[in-house]
Amino acid sequence: MLSAQAERLQKVEQEVTSFKTRRVIRLKDIDAAGVIFFVNYFVFAHDTYELFLEEIGYSLRRIIEQESFLLPIVHAKSDYHQMIKLEDEITIVLNVNKIGRTSFTLVYDYFLENQELVGSVKTVHVCVDKTTLKKRPIPEEMRQALEQYEKWS
């Protein structure tokens, strides 16, 4: 019988296209107690975000150098379900949770090799005009790319 977390991972894999990345926890990632330093949940999420943007054709370099918009994070939260320790291998599964007119929400679920959910991060990004820094609609091409990974409407 699968745990609730394993069922969640299977459901994510079956229902939508998910962006996944793996990483091994290194010495630089842990604190004095031998577990992942809490800030690194956000560091790993942002690393995953950058890889995801590259996957959908919008690398941060492209956005910064070529596009007329930016995507600042306006809200971030994290939930911890279990300790992650030195040399644990984790899978980070990114899904688009919601797409609005000017913003989108990403959810990053962290799983151990046994498919146990150990943590999650949620970030909200707002599309702003690069010059005025005022909200603007998400470009249609980017919206379509994000929709391929949308888990919940």
GURO-662532 format. One record per residue (C-alpha): x, y, z. Coordinates in nm, 2 decimals. Layout:
N
     c1     c2     c3
      X      Y      Z
...
***
This chain:
153
     c1     c2     c3
   0.00   0.00   0.00
   0.13   0.34  -0.10
   0.17   0.62   0.15
  -0.03   0.94   0.10
   0.28   1.12  -0.02
   0.37   0.84  -0.27
   0.01   0.86  -0.40
   0.05   1.24  -0.43
   0.37   1.20  -0.64
   0.20   0.94  -0.86
  -0.10   1.16  -0.91
   0.12   1.45  -1.01
   0.31   1.23  -1.25
  -0.01   1.10  -1.41
  -0.22   1.41  -1.43
   0.00   1.68  -1.57
   0.33   1.74  -1.73
   0.56   1.81  -1.43
   0.91   1.96  -1.44
   1.14   1.75  -1.23
   1.50   1.79  -1.11
   1.71   1.59  -0.87
   1.98   1.69  -0.63
   2.20   1.54  -0.36
   2.23   1.72  -0.03
   2.59   1.83   0.02
   2.78   1.96   0.33
   2.72   2.32   0.22
   2.34   2.26   0.23
   2.31   2.15   0.59
   2.33   2.33   0.93
   2.50   2.24   1.25
   2.22   1.99   1.34
   2.31   1.79   1.02
   1.98   1.87   0.84
   1.91   2.09   0.54
   1.94   2.46   0.64
   1.59   2.60   0.60
   1.69   2.88   0.35
   1.81   2.61   0.11
   1.45   2.50   0.05
   1.41   2.84  -0.12
   1.76   2.82  -0.29
   1.67   2.48  -0.44
   1.33   2.61  -0.55
   1.49   2.91  -0.73
   1.74   2.68  -0.89
   1.46   2.47  -1.01
   1.27   2.78  -1.13
   1.57   2.88  -1.34
   1.59   2.54  -1.50
   1.22   2.54  -1.56
   1.23   2.88  -1.73
   1.51   2.75  -1.96
   1.29   2.44  -2.04
   1.00   2.66  -2.15
   1.23   2.89  -2.36
   1.25   3.19  -2.12
   1.59   3.17  -1.95
   1.65   3.45  -1.69
   1.92   3.58  -1.92
   1.67   3.61  -2.21
   1.42   3.78  -1.98
   1.68   4.03  -1.84
   1.85   4.10  -2.17
   1.58   4.07  -2.43
   1.23   4.09  -2.29
   1.02   4.40  -2.19
   0.91   4.24  -1.86
   1.04   4.10  -1.54
   0.89   3.83  -1.31
   0.97   3.92  -0.94
   0.86   3.69  -0.66
   0.60   3.87  -0.45
   0.52   3.59  -0.21
   0.70   3.28  -0.10
   0.63   3.02   0.17
   0.76   2.68   0.27
   0.63   2.38   0.46
   0.86   2.12   0.61
   0.72   1.77   0.66
   1.04   1.57   0.74
   1.41   1.64   0.79
   1.64   1.62   0.48
   1.99   1.51   0.58
   2.34   1.50   0.43
   2.36   1.29   0.12
   1.99   1.24   0.09
   1.88   1.25  -0.28
   1.57   1.45  -0.34
   1.35   1.50  -0.64
   1.19   1.84  -0.68
   0.87   1.84  -0.88
   0.76   2.18  -1.00
   0.40   2.24  -1.12
   0.22   2.56  -1.21
  -0.06   2.60  -0.95
  -0.25   2.89  -1.09
  -0.22   3.14  -1.38
  -0.38   3.48  -1.35
  -0.38   3.77  -1.59
  -0.06   3.93  -1.45
   0.07   3.66  -1.21
   0.13   3.29  -1.17
   0.19   3.05  -0.88
   0.44   2.77  -0.87
   0.45   2.48  -0.63
   0.77   2.28  -0.57
   0.73   1.94  -0.39
   1.04   1.78  -0.24
   1.04   1.40  -0.23
   1.30   1.15  -0.10
   1.40   0.85  -0.31
   1.13   0.64  -0.14
   0.87   0.89  -0.28
   0.80   1.04   0.07
   0.70   1.41   0.06
   0.94   1.59   0.28
   0.87   1.96   0.20
   0.72   2.20  -0.04
   0.76   2.56  -0.15
   0.51   2.79  -0.31
   0.61   3.11  -0.50
   0.39   3.38  -0.66
   0.55   3.57  -0.95
   0.40   3.89  -1.10
   0.47   4.01  -1.45
   0.58   4.37  -1.45
   0.69   4.61  -1.72
   1.07   4.64  -1.71
   1.07   5.02  -1.74
   0.77   5.12  -1.52
   0.77   4.82  -1.29
   0.39   4.82  -1.30
   0.19   4.51  -1.35
   0.13   4.40  -1.70
  -0.03   4.09  -1.86
   0.18   3.77  -1.89
   0.29   3.75  -2.25
   0.07   3.51  -2.44
   0.35   3.28  -2.56
   0.47   3.25  -2.20
   0.12   3.19  -2.07
   0.09   2.90  -2.32
   0.42   2.75  -2.20
   0.31   2.78  -1.84
  -0.03   2.62  -1.91
   0.15   2.29  -2.01
   0.25   2.25  -1.65
  -0.06   2.38  -1.49
  -0.18   2.14  -1.22
  -0.48   2.32  -1.07
  -0.69   2.59  -1.22
***
